[in-house]
């Protein structure tokens, strides 16, 4: 399986999530509660936990600093607490200065601030206890905190600026971390929503266990003795070089054509040869040869349910049809329709991109089926 196949497969899952319907008939983009496994946890080992902030809510790395918001905080209140310019802090994180922040949300500091007292350090006559909102437990007593060993320092995280259209799942896959770690390091809300220009900390992925056990050459099972080593090969009759070739069998394509192959529900979305056939789990559709700029049309009548892009920016169109069927078109260039448009069979959806082929799928619900069974 090529890298492009993997990337297209990931994009297909995202498109199907966008086209799923909730129980009330409305669109449910993330499908939580309908199907399971929509995360990147299997893609990466668990990262180290996010370090605890100091008494002011600041976490310092050698590569920079971030501030963890407390309940009721805004960029302006955090800036005042740290002696920073409110407009600079807000603009650096693509937020208004008075935007309300969720407890645990992370703001990347545009400039360094002096190191503060650690969480729980004595201030005045008492003890200030500042807890990590993602710790999941009540703060321990000062005696217990002094007795507990210091946690291992996490490796310096990376930083990612969110582009338009990106999701937490796509960013997690890009950096080979789990979406849960990405959410806990950045204090993301429960719906994993992001904003364009938001700065995210990307934790270093954990060490993955070896999944393939290997043995040294010669240390495995013994190689069986081939039959040719115990008895001679059968005699072969080789015809002379000048002998005429056997007659080529004649196949009557009309007699072998099935009813389904001539009366399908859908038409070919692009004029070209099928260069890769459907293979369940390997290629969930067919690839049709098409040079850049070739017209791509709707395979059947329906409604445009989603238009999105894969991680390379290539458009993906999903059309919903009667009978719980959806048609999917990828490797497109220009797009000539919009989400919600009603289209008829043969109506232009756009043009093929520069990949040299158009990938076409038919899905019944979330399950892919062989498109050739439905083509006329």
C-alpha positions in Angstrom: 0.0 0.0 0.0 1.4 3.4 -1.0 1.7 6.5 1.1 -1.0 8.1 -1.1 -3.3 5.2 -0.5 -2.9 5.5 3.3 -3.5 9.3 3.1 -6.6 8.9 0.9 -7.9 6.2 3.3 -7.6 8.6 6.3 -9.3 11.3 4.3 -12.2 8.8 3.5 -12.8 8.3 7.2 -13.0 12.0 7.8 -15.4 12.5 4.9 -17.7 9.7 6.2 -17.7 11.4 9.6 -18.8 14.6 7.9 -21.7 12.8 6.1 -23.0 10.9 9.1 -26.5 11.7 10.3 -27.6 12.0 13.9 -30.8 10.6 15.4 -32.7 13.8 14.7 -31.8 13.9 11.0 -29.1 16.6 11.4 -25.5 16.2 10.5 -23.2 14.8 13.3 -19.7 15.6 12.1 -17.7 13.5 14.6 -19.9 10.4 14.9 -19.2 9.9 18.6 -22.0 7.7 19.9 -22.7 6.1 16.5 -19.4 4.3 15.7 -16.3 3.6 17.7 -12.6 3.9 17.1 -12.5 7.5 15.7 -9.2 8.4 17.2 -5.5 8.0 16.6 -4.7 6.1 19.8 -3.5 3.0 18.0 -1.2 5.2 15.8 1.2 6.2 18.6 2.4 5.2 22.1 1.3 7.4 25.0 3.3 10.6 25.4 4.7 11.7 28.8 2.1 13.8 30.8 2.2 17.5 30.5 4.4 19.1 33.2 2.6 20.9 36.1 2.5 24.7 35.9 4.1 27.0 38.5 2.1 29.1 40.9 1.2 31.6 38.1 0.1 28.9 35.7 3.4 29.0 33.6 5.1 25.9 32.2 8.7 26.5 31.1 10.6 24.5 28.5 14.0 25.2 27.1 12.3 26.0 23.8 9.7 28.4 25.2 7.0 29.0 27.7 3.2 28.5 27.9 0.5 29.7 30.3 -2.3 27.4 31.5 -5.6 29.3 32.0 -7.6 29.1 35.2 -11.4 29.3 35.5 -12.5 32.8 34.5 -9.2 33.7 32.8 -8.9 35.8 29.6 -5.7 36.6 27.6 -5.8 40.1 29.2 -6.0 38.7 32.8 -3.1 36.2 32.1 -1.1 39.0 30.5 -1.7 41.2 33.6 -0.6 38.3 35.9 2.6 37.8 34.0 3.5 41.4 33.2 3.0 41.0 29.4 1.3 43.1 26.8 -2.3 41.9 26.5 -2.7 42.6 22.8 0.6 40.9 22.0 -0.4 37.7 24.0 -3.8 37.6 22.5 -2.6 38.2 18.9 0.1 35.6 19.2 -2.7 33.0 20.0 -5.2 34.3 17.5 -7.7 35.5 20.2 -9.3 38.7 21.3 -7.8 40.1 24.5 -11.1 39.6 26.3 -11.9 36.1 25.0 -13.1 33.8 27.9 -10.8 30.8 28.3 -11.7 27.3 29.5 -9.8 26.1 32.6 -6.7 24.2 31.4 -6.5 26.0 28.0 -2.9 26.7 26.9 -1.6 30.0 25.6 1.9 30.2 24.0 3.8 33.2 25.4 5.3 35.5 22.7 8.2 36.4 25.1 9.9 34.7 28.0 8.9 35.7 31.6 11.0 35.1 34.7 10.6 31.7 36.3 8.0 31.7 39.1 7.5 29.7 42.3 6.4 26.0 41.7 2.8 25.0 42.3 2.2 24.6 46.0 5.2 26.8 47.1 4.6 28.8 50.3 3.5 32.5 49.7 3.1 34.8 52.7 1.5 32.9 55.6 -0.1 30.1 53.7 0.4 27.6 50.8 -0.9 28.4 47.4 -2.1 25.2 45.7 -2.3 25.4 41.9 -3.4 22.1 40.2 -3.2 20.9 36.7 -6.8 20.7 35.4 -6.0 17.4 33.7 -4.5 15.8 36.8 -7.8 14.1 37.5 -7.5 14.1 41.3 -7.7 16.4 44.3 -4.5 18.3 45.3 -2.4 16.4 47.8 -1.4 18.0 51.1 1.8 20.0 51.4 3.4 17.2 53.3 2.5 14.6 50.7 3.8 16.9 47.9 7.2 17.3 49.6 7.4 13.6 50.1 6.4 12.6 46.6 9.3 12.2 44.1 9.5 14.8 41.3 8.0 13.6 38.0 10.4 13.0 35.1 10.7 16.1 32.9 8.9 15.8 29.6 10.8 16.3 26.4 10.4 19.7 24.7 7.2 19.7 22.8 6.8 21.0 19.2 4.5 23.8 18.2 1.9 23.7 15.4 -0.2 26.7 14.1 -3.6 25.5 13.1 -4.5 26.1 9.4 -8.0 26.5 8.1 -9.9 23.2 7.9 -7.5 21.2 10.1 -8.8 18.9 12.8 -7.3 17.6 16.0 -7.3 14.1 14.6 -5.5 15.2 11.4 -2.8 17.0 13.4 -2.4 14.1 15.8 -1.9 11.7 12.8 0.6 14.2 11.2 2.9 14.1 14.3 2.3 10.5 15.2 0.8 11.2 18.6 -2.6 10.2 20.1 -5.4 12.7 19.9 -5.9 12.3 23.7 -2.4 13.4 24.4 -2.8 16.4 22.0 -6.0 17.4 23.8 -4.6 17.0 27.4 -1.4 19.0 26.6 -3.5 21.9 25.1 -6.6 21.8 27.3 -8.9 21.3 24.2 -12.7 21.3 24.8 -14.7 18.0 24.7 -15.7 18.5 21.0 -12.0 18.9 20.0 -12.8 22.2 18.3 -9.9 24.3 17.0 -9.5 27.8 15.6 -7.5 29.0 12.7 -4.2 30.5 14.0 -4.3 28.6 17.3 -0.9 27.5 18.6 -0.8 23.9 19.8 1.8 22.1 21.8 2.7 18.8 20.2 4.1 16.4 22.8 6.9 14.0 21.9 5.4 10.6 21.1 6.2 7.7 23.4 8.3 4.7 22.6 6.3 2.2 20.5 6.8 -1.6 21.4 8.2 -3.8 18.7 5.3 -5.6 16.9 7.3 -8.0 14.8 9.5 -10.7 16.4 12.4 -11.8 14.2 14.8 -14.7 14.4 18.3 -15.0 13.1 18.9 -16.7 9.8 18.9 -20.5 10.3 17.3 -20.3 13.8 13.7 -20.9 12.7 11.9 -23.9 11.5 13.9 -26.2 9.3 13.4 -25.9 5.5 11.6 -29.0 4.1 13.3 -31.0 1.5 11.8 -30.3 -1.9 10.3 -33.3 -3.8 12.7 -32.7 -6.7 15.6 -33.7 -4.4 14.2 -37.2 -3.9 12.8 -38.1 -7.3 13.4 -36.9 -10.9 11.3 -34.2 -12.5 8.7 -35.5 -15.0 9.8 -35.6 -18.6 8.7 -32.7 -20.7 7.8 -32.6 -24.4 9.1 -29.4 -25.9 7.6 -28.7 -29.3 10.0 -27.7 -32.1 10.6 -24.0 -32.6 8.9 -24.1 -36.0 5.7 -25.7 -34.8 2.5 -23.6 -35.4 1.0 -21.9 -32.3 -2.2 -23.3 -30.9 -5.5 -21.6 -31.9 -6.5 -18.6 -29.7 -9.8 -19.3 -27.9 -12.6 -17.0 -29.0 -14.6 -15.5 -26.2 -18.2 -14.2 -26.7 -18.4 -11.3 -24.4 -22.1 -10.9 -24.9 -22.8 -14.5 -23.7 -20.9 -13.9 -20.5 -22.2 -10.5 -19.6 -24.4 -10.6 -16.5 -27.7 -8.7 -16.0 -26.1 -6.6 -13.2 -23.2 -5.5 -15.5 -25.6 -4.0 -18.0 -28.3 -2.5 -15.7 -26.4 -0.8 -12.9 -27.7 2.2 -11.0 -24.7 4.4 -11.7 -22.7 5.6 -14.7 -18.9 6.0 -14.9 -17.9 9.3 -13.4 -15.1 9.9 -15.9 -14.2 8.6 -19.3 -11.1 6.3 -18.9 -9.9 2.8 -18.3 -10.1 1.1 -14.8 -6.4 0.8 -13.9 -7.0 -0.5 -10.4 -9.9 -2.7 -9.3 -11.7 -2.9 -6.0 -10.0 -4.9 -3.2 -11.7 -4.9 0.2 -9.4 -3.3 2.8 -6.7 -2.5 0.2 -8.5 -0.3 -2.3 -12.0 0.5 -1.3 -13.0 1.7 -4.7 -11.7 1.8 -8.3 -9.0 4.0 -9.9 -10.0 5.4 -13.4 -7.3 6.8 -15.7 -7.8 10.5 -16.3 -5.5 13.3 -17.3 -5.6 16.6 -15.5 -8.6 18.7 -16.5 -10.8 15.7 -17.6 -14.4 16.3 -16.7 -15.7 14.4 -13.6 -19.5 13.9 -13.4 -22.0 12.6 -10.9 -22.5 8.9 -11.1 -26.1 9.2 -10.2 -28.7 11.7 -9.0 -28.4 12.8 -5.4 -27.3 15.6 -3.1 -23.8 16.8 -2.3 -23.3 15.7 1.3 -19.7 16.9 1.9 -16.8 18.6 0.2 -13.5 18.4 2.0 -9.8 17.9 1.4 -7.2 15.3 2.3 -4.0 16.2 4.1 -2.4 17.2 0.7 -5.2 19.6 0.0 -6.8 17.5 -2.7 -10.6 17.9 -2.9 -12.9 15.1 -2.0 -16.6 15.1 -2.9 -19.3 12.9 -1.4 -22.8 12.6 -3.0 -25.7 10.9 -1.1 -28.1 8.8 -3.2 -31.3 6.8 -2.5 -31.1 3.5 -0.8 -28.5 4.5 1.8 -25.8 4.7 -0.9 -23.0 7.3 -1.2 -20.6 7.9 -4.0 -17.1 9.3 -3.3 -14.8 11.1 -5.8 -11.1 11.9 -5.0 -8.0 13.2 -6.8 -10.0 16.1 -8.1 -8.6 19.5 -9.2 -11.3 22.1 -9.6 -14.7 21.7 -7.9 -17.9 22.9 -9.7 -20.5 22.2 -6.9 -21.1 23.2 -3.3 -22.3 21.3 -0.2 -26.0 20.9 -0.3 -26.4 21.1 -4.1 -28.8 18.6 -5.8 -27.1 17.0 -8.8 -28.4 14.7 -11.6 -26.6 11.8 -13.2 -23.9 13.1 -15.6 -23.9 16.6 -14.1 -20.4 18.1 -13.8 -18.8 17.9 -10.3 -15.4 19.4 -11.4 -12.2 18.3 -13.1 -9.6 15.6 -12.5 -6.4 16.7 -10.8 -2.8 16.0 -11.8 -2.6 12.5 -10.2 -3.3 10.8 -13.5 -6.4 9.0 -12.2 -9.7 9.6 -10.3 -10.5 7.4 -7.3 -14.2 6.5 -7.2 -16.0 4.6 -4.4 -19.6 3.4 -3.7 -20.5 3.0 0.0 -23.6 1.5 1.6 -23.6 3.3 4.9 -20.0 3.1 6.1 -19.2 -0.1 4.3 -17.5 0.0 0.9 -18.8 -2.1 -1.9 -17.4 -3.0 -5.4 -18.4 0.0 -7.6 -18.4 -2.2 -10.8 -21.4 -4.1 -9.4 -23.4 -0.8 -9.6 -22.1 0.6 -12.9 -24.1 0.3 -16.1 
